[in-house]
Amino acid sequence: YFNVEPRLSVAYIASPSLSVKGSYTRNVQNLHLLTNSNASSPTDRWLMSTAQIKPEIADQVSFGIFKNLYNNAYELSTEVYYKTMKNQIDYKDGADLTYNDQIESQLLFGQGRDYGIEFLIRKNSGKLTGWVGYTLSRTEKQIDGINQGQWYAAKQDRTHDLSVVGVYRLSNKWTFSGTWVYNTGNAVT
């Protein structure tokens, strides 16, 4: 397969403390990971693209606004994105992936989408620095033969993702940091 992966990024600096950015990206994946979580010990299989297994193609657009406050002591940003995915892979019901030399016969193909909004507030100066980030997003697939052809949550779906990071600089030799992360778990369909 021959695929082009163009990228475009634009930025507009409205003022020394305010900027707007947008981008478009295409990614192509010719190596596919098949995860079998039905076995007693999960086993992964890697497959190359073939005549039956086409490369996965993702197109993503994003738009963001970035604002610095109090002489860059704080940074606020928000970004929205939307991604379409072609040639997504999933399994037929009752698929046997462990001892099957004809793996293509166990696969179904369709499309996917990923969209969301991200928020970030960051403190850049002082003894205590860090950030709080939150993402609200959806990752979904639509494949004939699964969920009656309707969109369903993909395994990678993380509807909520919250990260809190703090860094305290006690001296030039001692720095303490802590991280707290919360996200929703694996989707099951």
C-alpha positions in Angstrom: 0.0 0.0 0.0 1.2 3.5 -0.7 -0.3 6.3 1.4 0.6 10.0 1.9 0.5 11.4 5.5 0.0 15.2 5.1 0.1 17.5 8.1 -0.9 21.2 8.3 -0.6 23.5 11.3 -1.5 27.1 11.5 -1.2 29.6 14.4 -2.4 33.1 14.8 -0.9 35.2 17.6 -3.6 37.7 18.5 -1.6 39.4 21.3 1.5 38.6 23.3 -0.7 36.6 25.7 -3.3 35.1 23.3 -3.0 32.7 20.4 -5.3 30.5 18.3 -4.1 27.3 16.7 -5.5 24.8 14.3 -4.2 21.6 12.6 -5.0 18.8 10.3 -3.1 15.4 10.4 -3.4 12.1 8.5 -1.9 9.0 9.9 -1.7 5.6 8.3 -1.0 2.3 10.2 0.0 -0.8 8.3 0.7 -2.9 11.4 -2.4 -4.0 13.4 -2.6 -5.2 17.0 -5.2 -7.8 17.7 -5.8 -8.2 21.5 -7.7 -11.3 22.7 -8.9 -10.6 26.2 -11.2 -13.7 26.2 -8.3 -16.0 26.9 -7.3 -16.8 30.5 -4.1 -14.9 29.8 -4.4 -12.1 27.3 -2.5 -12.7 24.1 -1.7 -10.1 21.5 -1.1 -10.7 17.8 0.4 -8.4 15.3 -0.7 -8.5 11.7 0.6 -6.7 8.7 -1.8 -5.2 6.1 -2.7 -7.7 3.4 -5.1 -7.8 0.5 -8.0 -8.5 3.0 -6.6 -6.3 5.9 -6.3 -2.7 4.6 -4.2 -0.1 6.4 -6.0 1.9 9.1 -6.3 5.6 8.1 -7.0 8.4 10.5 -7.8 12.0 9.7 -7.8 14.5 12.6 -8.6 18.2 12.8 -8.1 20.3 15.9 -8.6 23.9 17.0 -7.4 25.5 20.2 -7.2 28.8 22.1 -4.2 29.5 24.4 -4.1 32.4 27.0 -1.2 33.4 29.3 -2.0 35.4 32.4 0.0 37.5 34.9 3.2 37.8 32.8 3.0 34.1 31.8 2.7 32.9 35.4 -0.5 31.0 34.4 -1.5 29.4 31.2 -5.1 28.5 30.2 -6.0 26.5 27.1 -8.8 24.7 25.5 -8.8 22.5 22.4 -11.4 20.6 20.5 -10.7 17.8 18.1 -12.4 15.4 15.7 -10.9 12.3 14.2 -12.3 9.9 11.6 -10.8 6.4 11.2 -11.2 4.0 8.2 -10.6 0.3 8.1 -11.0 -0.3 11.8 -10.8 -4.0 12.9 -12.8 -6.0 15.4 -13.7 -9.7 15.8 -16.7 -11.7 14.9 -18.7 -13.1 17.8 -17.0 -16.3 19.1 -13.8 -15.6 17.1 -11.0 -18.0 17.8 -7.8 -16.0 17.6 -5.5 -18.3 19.6 -5.1 -21.3 17.3 -6.2 -20.0 13.9 -4.0 -19.7 10.9 -6.8 -18.1 8.9 -7.2 -15.0 11.1 -8.7 -12.9 8.4 -11.8 -15.1 8.5 -12.4 -14.1 12.1 -12.3 -10.3 11.5 -14.8 -7.6 10.7 -14.0 -4.2 9.3 -15.6 -0.7 9.6 -15.0 2.8 10.7 -14.3 4.8 13.8 -14.4 8.3 15.2 -12.9 10.1 18.1 -13.9 13.6 19.3 -13.6 15.7 22.4 -12.5 18.8 24.2 -9.5 19.3 26.4 -9.0 22.0 29.2 -5.7 22.8 30.8 -4.7 25.3 33.5 -1.0 25.5 34.3 1.0 27.4 37.0 4.5 28.2 35.6 6.2 30.2 38.3 6.9 30.1 42.1 8.0 27.4 44.4 4.8 25.4 43.6 4.1 24.8 40.0 1.9 22.2 38.1 -1.3 21.8 36.2 -4.8 20.5 36.1 -6.0 19.0 32.8 -9.4 17.5 31.9 -10.5 15.8 28.7 -14.1 14.9 27.8 -14.1 12.6 24.8 -15.6 9.7 23.0 -13.9 6.9 20.9 -16.4 4.9 18.9 -16.6 2.2 16.2 -19.3 1.3 13.7 -18.8 -2.2 12.2 -21.4 -4.3 10.4 -22.0 -7.4 12.4 -21.4 -5.8 15.8 -24.1 -3.9 17.9 -26.6 -4.2 15.0 -24.4 -1.9 12.9 -24.8 1.0 15.4 -21.9 3.0 16.9 -20.4 1.5 20.0 -17.7 2.5 22.5 -14.3 1.3 21.4 -12.0 -0.4 23.9 -9.8 2.7 23.9 -12.7 5.0 25.0 -11.9 7.2 28.0 -14.9 9.5 28.3 -13.4 11.3 31.3 -9.7 11.9 31.9 -8.5 14.2 34.8 -4.9 14.8 35.7 -3.5 16.9 38.5 0.3 17.4 38.8 2.1 19.4 41.5 5.8 20.2 41.7 7.3 21.9 44.8 10.8 23.2 44.6 12.2 23.1 48.2 15.7 24.1 47.1 18.1 23.9 44.2 18.8 20.3 45.2 15.3 19.1 46.3 12.2 19.0 44.3 9.0 17.0 45.2 6.3 16.2 42.9 3.0 14.3 42.9 0.6 13.2 40.2 -3.1 12.1 40.5 -4.9 10.7 37.5 -8.5 9.6 37.1 -10.0 8.2 33.9 -13.0 6.0 33.1 -12.3 2.3 32.4 -12.4 0.0 29.4 -15.7 0.0 27.5 -17.4 -3.4 27.1 -19.9 -4.1 24.3 
